[in-house]
Amino acid sequence: MILFILSILPSIIMRTQTSFALPALLVVFLLMASSAFAEKHLIFLDGYLGWYYSMPPYLSAHHQEIENLPYSGFSVVGNVYTSYVMSADKQDNNVTYERVWEEVKSLQGLFTRKTENFLVIDLDFPGNFWDDAVWARTTRNFAAVARAAKKLGFKGILFDDEAYANGRHLHANYMSNFRFPKRADVQAHPENYEDWEIRESHENRGDWVDYTCYINGVKEEESENCSYRNPDHSFMEHMDKVASRFKDIMEAMEAEFPAITLLVMHGPATAHPKTNIDGHNIKPNSVFETNEYKGAMFLGFKQGIHGAARLHDLGEFYRYHTQQQFQNAYQWRKYDIVSDAYNNDLDAGYRWFVPAADRPSWSNDVGVGFMVSDYGLTPYEDDYDMANACHPAEVESRLNMALSRSDDYVIFYSDSDLSKCENNIRWLDVDVPVPDPWRNMMQGVYASIQKPFWPLYMPLLLRKHSE
């Protein structure tokens, strides 16, 4: 349609003589063009080289080479903020603006073409959800990073809501899963439990979800380190409190950076009980009783959105490789997850879902994006067989499908160390050239998402109108 309009536009202009018709035509054309040519953004996230190459000293020292890479922007980690904004470690969780700025200030004003840059914050467990002092500090920490991002001229914050339980962050899993009582215990002694716990025990798919996890790379079973519950509060009270805390965080970030963009890597899909039923099959590896806090966190962010701030659900999952799979994921995360049909029959006593009050505005407030990687994954379902699908042409196909379906952002997560096709693709390492097939592929993808040069028609329109 737009190509047709462009082809006939000159003849329309020549025939348009009235003083009011041309401005009207101009407005209509610009609105249609802006809608049709909405720019998408491809963000680079490194998972191969380690932090050094994504930190301010390296990025500032090599900013000219970095600006020539075929991406819209980059993610930036830091020793002061990335792992400690949500930390419970009192030695490191005082993430003041001054400390953050001292670490990142070398990047100010360096990137003139790569404008979609983000500071990275990782998930951790600061402490009891009902500890006001702990969460006030955490909220200030988020706000400090937002303030630094604004002063840098960055777009905002990339929040990795996946739990990495290691080192000094052993309780990160607490921010993912609510700890339900074990089914056998509830059914053996129901007199010791609340009604909602009894109802939940009849629907429970397995206790392993809340009592089995990896900490420092070691599998723990029958462990209470894998999930969290304050024994004085119900499931519903936990969900409400977490949402409230993250609403406060969003509003505090907006106070420092009113136009902030927040990218959330996983988002709420794995928290919703119906993500993989009724033919959706969006994340086949997610099950009931997992990631309830991810849903509550994202809901809080959404409730805190005001004005020019933007929130995006990136739905981290690397196995989509058909148009239908991307479309199914988009439809669920954008629309169906908030439909009454998939929420009204859920029991709020033990299931996270989107509250009725938040459903009407969800699709407008939440942008949906994707994450694509360069490694092949062995199949666990035939429809998601990605083994050896890690050559440039295959990655290009997935990137193009993701970009065409996303509202705005797609993250390319490069971790060629896991690739079965080609190792040692070092995008950010200026001393090691990226192989030509990969660079050429990515340059083509990046070129395809740039805005067409339709403003060239503006001088012709304005000149004709002035005659």
Phi, psi and omega in degrees: 000312181295320178299322178297316179298317179299323183291327183260356185302314181303318181292326177296317181299316182296330183270351183271114186244335186286155184288337183261336186290320183293313176301322178296316178299319180299314180298313181299314182297315182295321178296316180294318182293318180299320180291313185289329185255027180306125185285137174259161183231134180249113185256137179266133176228121183269132176237011189244314190278341185095171188299325188311318185280351179245018181254159185306317182301315181290315183295324179286322180294333185237032186296329180293316177293321181297321181295340180272356178284150188277064178220159178280336182180183190222165175254140187235122178259160180212150180293332185279323193244320192305310184267357191239355177302321182252014183286151173267357183284111185292346177285335189234352188268014173271077187269082180279159176302319182299319180291317179296314183297321179301326181281326189254352191298337180295345181271352185298126175076004184278325187258106183264336179253329176269087188260353182262064183254149188222140169274141188259133173237131179263154177287142170204179181248105182290328182152181180319129182298340181262009177269100186298322182295317179299315184280336172294318177295315179300319179297317177297323180297313177302315182297324179296319179292321177299318179298317179295319179299319179296314182295328177291339189085018178282169181279327181163224187232138170257116182257115178270102185269027173263139183279123173247093184273097180200168176053240180266016183233049189291341184254022180301328179299338179299335182271007177252303191248134168285138182269103174280151174293155181291140185302315183298322180295317181295315185286336178282326182223066182300337181295343182268002188232159178284164181301319182294328177291323178292316178299318180296324183296335180278350181247353185298133180269350180157136182290342184303332185301318185263356185232007178231129180196177178249130177229126187054035177078002182251132181286127175250136178235152184053042185245142175269009176275359189262349184202169187223142171206132169278118188296347181273000187224153181278171176303311183298321178295324175297314182298317180294319182292317179297316178301319179296318180297318184279338169295316177300319179297314180299316181293325177293321177295319179295326178299327178272332187215083187302330182258026183297143170251126179248118175260126179248122193291316181264311181078194191270356189301317183287350178272340186275128185298340185252016180301323186243032175234174180058034175083003181288300176051052184279316178229089188302340182269004178263147183223174173304160176065023177235145167062028180302323182290333175298320177295315181294320178299311183296320177301318178298315176304314182297318180293338180270358182287129176218153171057235188271355180293151183228144181233132182231133175262114183266350171050053187310116178192129191251015187254000177290132178214013174229157178302320183294322179295316177296319180295317179300316180296317179297313182300316181293311187286334182271320190235306190292330182298340180248010179284146178301326183299331183254006181234327190296332183266007178274144182271111181295347179293336181209013178227135173279136171208174182277121180300150183303323183293336183265352185290316185299326184264355187302308186295335177277324185275338186249120172273144181248128178229191183218166172234135181233142180235174184253017179242151178273143182241136179293149187284143164240351168218141185304323183292343183242032179288109181244013181301125178066010178272059187227022174275162182308317182296323181287320177293320177301316180300315180293320179298315181296320178294319180295316181293321181291333183264336185290157172287327182201296193261140167229131176260131171262112181262109184264117177217067187293349176297335178266357185286144174264003184254311184205129180262169170066042171267103191251078187302318186269351181278106186290346181270351182235107183299140173288135179307140184307317180302324179286314181296316180297319178299311184292326177297322178294318178297315182296319179297328184289344182256005176284148180295132174300160187273045181294339177298348175302334181285344184300310180302321180296317179297313184290322179296316181295323181292329183280345182285000000 
